[in-house]
Amino acid sequence: MKYNGIYPNKCGKFGDFGGIFAPEVLMPALCELDEAFEKYRNDESFKKEFYQILESYGGRPTPLFYAKRLSENVGCKVYLKREDLLHGGAHKLNNVIGQALLAKKMGKKKLVAETGAGQHGFATAIAGAYFGMETKVFMGKVDIARQAYNVYRMQLLGAEVIPVESGSKTLKDAINDGLRYWITNVRDTHYLMGSVVGPHPYPLLVREFQRIIGIETKKQIMELEGRLPNAIMACIGGGSNAIGIMYDFIENENVQLIGVEAAGEGLETGKHSIALGLGRRGVLHGSLMYLLQNEYGNILKSHSISAGLDYPGVGPEHCFLKELSRLRVETATDNETLESFQKLSVLEGIIPALESSHALACLEKIKGEFNKDDIVIINLSGSGSKDLNIIKQRLEFKVK
Ligand SMILES: *Cc1c(COP(=O)(O)O)cnc(C)c1O
C-alpha cells in the first residue's frame, strides 16, 4: 500500500490508526469542529489571515540555515529549519494560532488546554492573549511544582492555570480534567489540542496548521540548492513538528524521512519514550496508535530528559507512515542528546531545545550513511532557553 495523500479518511483513519474513540457526549463538539475545519481549510481568506498573523506576529518565514561548521564536522551538508526563532521559541505557535483562529470563526469565546511541562500551555496562553480569548490551562499539581517558570509565564499572559489533583497529578490527569471541563462548556469553548494526537479531526487539523514548516522548507531548499534534500530529520513527541516538516515531502520518495524518538536512559533501563519503535497498538486520548503498554494493556510511564518528548503514545499518521515503511524510526538517548546540544551551541552559536537535540544526536549516529554533497535538513523545533535549568544540572562549566 502506498501513501496517496487522501489520509485521513472521513472517519479520521490513517489506515488502521487514528479514528474517534471518544465518549458520546463529546461527539457533537467533535463534529462541529470537523465541519468548521472542512469549511475553512480551503477558504482563501482564512488561509491568508492565518499566514498573515504568523508572518507579522510570529516571524515567518523562519530561515533555512546552512550550518557550515556543523556540516564540516559531520561530513555532509546540514541545514537547520529555524522554528526556534518563531515567537514563543518553538513551532507550537503555528498550531495554536491556527486553532484559535478557527475557534474564533466558530464563535467560541474561550480556550481550554492541558499541559505537562507547560510549553503547550504557554503557547495557548499566547494565542489567548493575541485573540482576546479567556484561557484556562489544566496542569497536574506535580507538574506545577516542577515547572514554576512556565506557570508564571502563562499567568503573565493572563491565562488561568488550574491545578489538577486527581491520579498521578501529571499530564494524563490534566488531559482528563481538561476534557471533562470541555464537555460541560462546549458551547463557548474550544479545546486546543497540543499535537497531532487525540480523536479526529485533531490529528488532521494540527498537521494542516504545522504543514507551513515543510511548505517553506521545500521552497527554500530549491532556492538554495536547486534540489530536494537526501533526508529530513525531526524529533517525535506527539509528532507535530515532524509531520509539519515532512508532510509535503511524502510523495518525494528519494527524500528519506527520519523520525527520532527519545531513548531516555537507554532501552535496557525501560526508561524511554520509544512508542513508534517499541509500542503496541492501543487507544489513548481518543485515537488508535502505537503505545507503550504492559502485557495487560496498562499504559507505561514514559521517560525523556526533554519534557516535549515524554509521552507514551505517538500520532496516528506516524504509525501509518511507519507501517508503510515511508517513515524511518530512530532514537537518541539523554546522554547522546546532551552531547549534540552542546556541540550545536559551540559550533553554531545556537542553543537548541532538548527535544530538537534528539534529531541532531541521531544525525551524529548515522552520519556515515551520507557523503559530503548529501543534504540533510533538521527541524530545529525550538530554542533551548527553557531547558537551561535541566542542562545546568548535567553540564557544569568552571570560570578559569
Ligand atoms: C512540544 C515540543 C516538541 C514535541 O512535540 P511534537 O508534537 O512531537 O512536535 C518538540 N520540540 C519542541 C521544541 C517542543 O516544544
The ligand as a Tripos MOL2 file, in Angstrom:
@<TRIPOS>MOLECULE
LIG
   15    15     1     0     0
SMALL
NO_CHARGES

@<TRIPOS>ATOM
      1 C1          6.3890   20.2690   22.3210 C.3       1 LIG1
      2 C2          7.6770   20.2150   21.6060 C.ar      1 LIG1
      3 C3          8.0730   19.0870   20.8510 C.ar      1 LIG1
      4 C4          7.2770   17.8190   20.7930 C.3       1 LIG1
      5 O1          6.0410   17.9100   20.2050 O.3       1 LIG1
      6 P1          5.7310   17.3780   18.7330 P.3       1 LIG1
      7 O2          4.2590   17.4350   18.6490 O.co2     1 LIG1
      8 O3          6.2720   15.9760   18.6220 O.co2     1 LIG1
      9 O4          6.4150   18.2720   17.7910 O.co2     1 LIG1
     10 C5          9.2760   19.1350   20.1660 C.ar      1 LIG1
     11 N1         10.0760   20.2110   20.2310 N.ar      1 LIG1
     12 C6          9.7420   21.3160   20.9460 C.ar      1 LIG1
     13 C7         10.6740   22.4600   20.9730 C.3       1 LIG1
     14 C8          8.5460   21.3390   21.6610 C.ar      1 LIG1
     15 O5          8.2290   22.4360   22.3820 O.3       1 LIG1
@<TRIPOS>BOND
     1     1     2 1
     2     2     3 ar
     3     2    14 ar
     4     3     4 1
     5     3    10 ar
     6     4     5 1
     7     5     6 1
     8     6     7 2
     9     6     8 1
    10     6     9 1
    11    10    11 ar
    12    11    12 ar
    13    12    13 1
    14    12    14 ar
    15    14    15 1
@<TRIPOS>SUBSTRUCTURE
     1 LIG1         1 GROUP 0 **** ****
